[in-house]
Amino acid sequence: MTEKQRTILLVFFDFLTATITWFLFYVYRITSIEKAELTFKEGFFLGILIVPLFWMFLYALQGTYHDVLRNYRLKTIKYTLFGTSIGVIIVFFSVLLNDFDHLHLYQQYYKLFFALFILHFTITLLPRLIMTTIHVKRIHSGKFGFKTIIIGGSSKAVEILKEIRDLKPSSGHKFVGFVNINGSDFELKESLPHLGHLDDVEAILADESIDEVIIALESSDHERLKGIITQLSSYDIRISIMPDAYDILSGQVHMNSIFGALLLTTNTSNMPDWQISSKRIFDIMASVIALIVLIPVYIILAISVKLSSKGPIFFTQERVGKNRQPFNIIKFRTMYVGSEKNGPQLSSSNDSRITKVGKFLRKTRLDEFPQFWNVLIGDMSLVGPRPERQHYIDEISKHDPQYLYLHKVRPGITSWGQVKFGYAENVEQMVQRMKYDLLYIRNMSIALDLKIMFYTIAIIFKGKGK
């Protein structure tokens, strides 16, 4: 079962159990607490339509449907308990408290609250635990696993492979092969197929559909580790190293125990799951609102662009987004048609290729407004590093390979680098702007996003964008 299929199945069971819970709670309330004849009133039917949708929203916000293939039973219980606690409090005090016409004793309120909590927790947890238990047993028996390669073929790699393979039950790793780092890294060849050199690793990741990479280097080898992790961080894979005592005591790297295998996961997000979900939900809601409310603005800008020079109103261009996936960004056209007939060129402050209307659009960032569509369909976020073309990514990476780390997250309409630095006129300025975007990724939060959006709005109204 793929991750998408498992997520859909989990959503289905959560919706079903939320519906069943609401039905049983209503029956309990009428027959046991209010001591009345069981009749299904308008409030019941309204609740059975709305309340399960509320639970789906809460679970999504909580991050329940994120990375579901790596769920385990303790995590399932923890998520269910926390989600139930928050959800029952919200439902009880916002929906139910004012709906109890026949209650006169405060003990009845307590009974209803705990009844709703116990019913929802128990009925929701049961199918979740069954699904997770079946999945975990398949992993422990070796029937399912995550396709894994080891980078490095030295004695350290042999040690890691042996330690993981000796784990009982299985750790969930299905080893595909190893990649050597230097000419002497071949001690692992007797145990695993040799897939190629580190220089070939990106092609290997694509060809083998790898889920996880384990780097078999001493964690004290900082420079080499940094280079490899940076090179791989923009891919949708898990990157792990084996810890030493200092790593565990210092707590500098997130430690994750995956079905018994003690590994340090280096590329986990700094944002908690609920903030990641909130960020995406906010992106969707804000984009829908913007696309509707700003229709008059779009019409005025479209007419202005059309009158400014011959050519289309919108400008589309292939950019590279999260996990290095290409997409077509859409903007209001700010340049004359044919401005890049001699190849990719960055614009400058006094660029003759920019139309008069285009200069205004760039200063106020209004040329970016059509990208709300890119945000809505999931190519971009409201806040995130600005996406670039592959040509410039290659150029920037020669100066500083850390640029590839920006592909770890969705690119944004605005960014910390865009606010602090503006449009870059050359590769050196792109590298300078990158530092702000790296700082953003290291400190991502909803609060920081709001701060960046506030400054961006100020730039729009002041028209002082660079």
N, C-alpha and C positions, 0 to 999 in steps of 0.2 A: 504494500500500500504506500503510495507516494505521500509526501507531506501535505499536498493540497487536498488529496482525498481524505486523509486522516483529519485534517482541519474541518472539512465540510461535515464529516461524520460527527465530530465533536460538537460542532455548532448545532447540528440537527438534534442530537440527544439533549443538549442543554436547553434548547427551545422546548422540546417535548417535556422534559422534567419540570421546567418552569410553569408550563401550562397545567400539568398534572398537579403540581404543588398548589397552584392557585385554586384549582377545583376542590381539592381535598380540604384546604384551609377554609374555603367558603362553606363547605358542608359542615365542618367542625364548628365553625362560628355560629351558624344558624341553629343547628340541632343541639349542640352541647352547651354553648354559652348563652345564646339568646333564648333557648328553649322554645323555639317557634317551629311552625311547619315549614318544611324545606320547599322554598320557591326560588326560582332564579330571576332576580330582578335585573333592571337595566345596568346597575353598577357591576354586576357579575360579568356580563357580556363585554362591557367596556374594559373591565380589568383583564379579562382573558385575552383581549386583543393587544392591550398596551403594556401590561406588566411584563410578559415574556420578552417583549422588545427592549424594555428597560434593562432586563437582566443581560441580554445579548450585548447591549451597549456597555454596561458596566464590566462584563467579562473582557470585552475587546479593549476597553480602557485599562484594565488591570494587566493586560498582556497575556491572558490565558491562551490565546490562539497563536502566540509567537513561538516558533521553533518547537512545535509539538512533538516531533519525532524524538526529541531528547528529554521528554518528560519521564519522571520516575515517580514512584508512589508517594514518597514523602512530600515532594513538590506538589503533586496533585492534591493531597490533603491540605497542605498549607494554603494553596491558592483558593481552594473551595471554602475553607474556613474563613479566610480573610474576606473574600468576595461576598460570602453569605452575611457576615457580620455587618459590613458596610451597607449592603443592599437592603437587608431587613430593616435596619434603622431608618433608611431613607423612605422605603415603602410604608413602614408603619406610621411614621410621623408626618409624612407629606400626603399620603393617600387614605390611610385607614383611620387615623385618630379622630377625625371629624365625621366619620361615617358610622360611628357606633351610637345609635339612637336609643338602644334598649339596655345599655350598661349603666349600672349604678354603683358598683363596687370596684375599687382600684385593683383588687385581686383578679378581676376578670380581664383587665388590661394586661396584667402580667402573664396570665395564662395564654392569651391570644398572641402576645409577643413571642413567648418561648415556643408556642405551638408552631408559629410561622417559621421560626429559626430552625427548630428540629426537623420539621417537615422538609424545608428547602435544603438544608445541609445534607440530610440523609438521602433524599431522593436524587439530588444532583450528584452527590459523591459516588453512589453505587455504580451507575454506568461508566463514569469516568475511571473509577478504580478497576473495573473489569477490562476496559479498553487498555489502560496503562499496564495492567498485569499481563495481559496477553502479549502486548508489545515487548515488555521487558523480558518475558520468558523466551520470546523468539530471539532476542538479542543474546541472552545468557546461553541459549542452546546453540548459538552460531548460525541460526537460520536467517538472521537479518543483521546488518552491520553498516557502518559508515566507511566508504572507500577511503583508504588512508595510504599516504606515501611517507617515507622517512627521508629527510634531507640529511645526507651524511652517511658514510659507510664505514666509519672507524669502529674501534672497540666500544666506544660510547654508544653507537647505534646498535651494535650487537647486544649490549647490555639492556638497552631500552626495549628492543624487540623481545628478548627473552623474558624480561620482567612482565611485559604486557601479555604475552602468550601464556605465561604460567599462571595468570590470574584465573581463579575459579570462583564464580562462573565467568564466562567470557566478558571482556571489557566493551565489546561492541565495535572493535576495529577490524575491518577486513583489509589486510595489507595487500596492496597491489604491486609494490616494488619500492626501490630506493633510488635516490638521485645522489651522485657523488659530488663533492665540493672541490676536491683536488685529486691529483693523480694517484695518491696513495689510499684513497677512501674506497677500498673494495673488499674489506673484511666481511661485509654483509652479503656478498655475492652468493655464498653457499646457502643462504637462508631465503633470500628474496631476489626476484628478477631485477636486473640493472636496467633502469628506464632511460638513463642519459645523464648528462652533466647539469649542474645548476643553471648554466646558460640556457638550457632547453626547458626549464621548469614550467614556464608559462604555457608552452605548447603541450606539455605533458598534462597539466591541469585540465586543459580543454579536451584533449583526446580521451582521457581516462575518466572524466566527470568526477573529479576528486572532491570528497566532502571535508577531509581533514588532512593537515600536514603536521608532522611531528619533526621538529628540528633537533637533530642529535648533535648538539654542541654544548660545551660547558657554558652555563649561564653567565660565567665570568668573562666569556669572550664577547664583550659588549659590542665592539665595532662590527664584527662579522654578523652577530645576531641582529643588530640594528639594520644592517643592509638587507639581509634576507627577509626580515619581518616587514620592512618598508616595501620591498619588491612585491610581497604577496598580500599585503594588507588590503589592497583595493579589490581583491577577489572575494566572492561569497563563499568562503571556506573558513574552517576553524583552524587557527594556528596555535600549536601547543609546544611547550618545551618541558623537559623534566626538571623539577625543582631541586635545589640544594638547601641545606639548613638555613643559609642566610636569606634566601628568597622567601622561605616560609615565615621566618621571624620578622623580616622587614615589612612584609605585606605590601611590597611595591607592585606586585603583579597579581591580578585576580586569579585565585586558585579555585579550580572546579574539579569535583570528583565525578567522573562519568562512568557509571556502572562499575565502580571499583578501581578504575585506572587513575592514579594520582598524577594529574598533569596541570601545568600552569597555562591557562588560556590567555594569550596576550592581546587578542584583538576584540575583546568584548566591548560593548558600548559603555560609555561613561554615564549615559542616561538610564535611569531605571525603566523597566518595561512600561509602566503606566505613563511615563512622560513620553516615551517613543510613540505609544498609541495615541496619547493626547495630541501630540504634535501633528500626526497624520490626520486625525479627525478635525483639528483646527484648520489645517491646510485645505481640506475638502470643503468645510463650511465657509471659510473665508473666500475661497475661489468661486464658489457658487454665488455668494452674495455679490462679490466684485463683478463677476461676469454679467449679472442682472442689473445691479444698481448703476454701473458705469457705462451702460449702453449709450446714453447721450454723449458722454465723453469720447467713447470709441468712434461714434459717428462724426463728431467734430474733428477729431484727430485724423480719421480716415480721409475726410474731405481735404484737410490741410496737407496731408502727405501726397494725395493725388494731384493737388494743384501745384505742389512745390517743384515737381519735375516728372518727366515721363517714366512710367514703370509701374509695377504693382504696389499696392498699399502695404502689404505684409512682406517681410523678408524671412525666409526660412534657411536654416543652415544646420548641418550635422554637427552635433557636439557629443562629448563623451560624459556619461553620467555615472550613477552609482554602479559599483562592480564593473566599471569600464564598459558598460552597455551604451551603444550609440543611440541617439534620439535626435529628432529634428526640433530645434528651438524656434519659436516664432516671435517676431518683433515687428514693430512699425518700422518701415524702411526709412533710414536716415541718410543714406548715401545715393549718389547717382548710379544708375544701372551701369554695369561693366566696370565697377571700381576695382575689382580684383582680377582683371583679365590676365595680369602678369603673375598671378599666384597670390597666396595669403599675405596680407599686409595689415599691420596694426595701425589704428588711427592715432592721430596726434591732436594737440590742442588747436592748431591752425590748419587742419587737414582740408585741402580744397575739394576733396571727394564728398564731404559732408554738405548737405543742402542747408539753407538758412533755417527751414523748419526743423531739420534734423539736429542742428546745434541746440535749439531750444528743447527738443525732446530729450536729448542726451543730458543736458544740464538739470532737467527736472525729473529724469528717469522715466518719463512717460512712455518712451519707446519700449519699455519692458512690460507694459501693462498686458499685452496679449499673452504673456507667459502664464497668466492665471489658468489658461487652458492646459499648459504643460503641467502645472501643479495639480489640477483636477484629475488628470489621467495618470498621475503617478510618476511622470518623468522627473519632476522637480519638486522642491519644497518652497515655502515662502522664504525661509532663511536657510542658507547653506552656501558653501563655496561656489563661486561663479564657474559654470562649465566652460571648457575650452575645446578648441579643435584638436584633433590628434596631432596635427603638424606642430602646434605650439607645445603640446604636452611632451612630445619627443624632445623639443628644444629645451624646455624648462628642466626636464628630467636629467639632461646632460649637466646642467649647472647644479641641480640639487635633486637627487632621487626621492627625497621626502615628498615631493609634489604628488607622487602616486598615492600617498596616504589620503589625499583629499577625496579620492574615489570611494572611500569607505562609506560615505553618506550621500544622500540625495543632494544634487546641486540646488542652489536657490536663486530666486529673483533678486534678492539682496543678500549681502554677507557682511561680516565684520570687516573683511578686507576691502569690500566695495565702499563701505561707510568711511573707513579710515584712510583709504588710499585712492579710491575711484578707479576709472579706466586706466589700464596700463598702456604705455606707448612703446615699450620694448620688453624683451625677455627679462632684462635685469629688474625692471619694475614689476614684472609678473612674479619674480622670485621674492621681491620685497613684500608684495601683497600676499603671497602664499603664507608668510609667517603669521599674519593676522588670522588667516583661515585655519591654519594648524592650531593656533591658540584657541579658536572657536571650537574646533572638534574636541580638543582636550578638556574643554570646560562646558560642553553642551548642556543646556538646560532650557526649560520653558521661560524662566526669568530672563536669561540672556537673549533668547529669541525676541521677547517683547521689547527689550532694551534696543536691540538692533532695528526692529521695525519702527520704534519711536524716532530714532535718529534718521531713518530713511524717510519717514513722513516729513520730518523737518527739512530735509534736503529738497523734497519735492516742492514744498511751499516756498522755500527760500530761493530755489533755482540755482543752488551753488554747487551742484554736482560737477565732479571733475571728469 
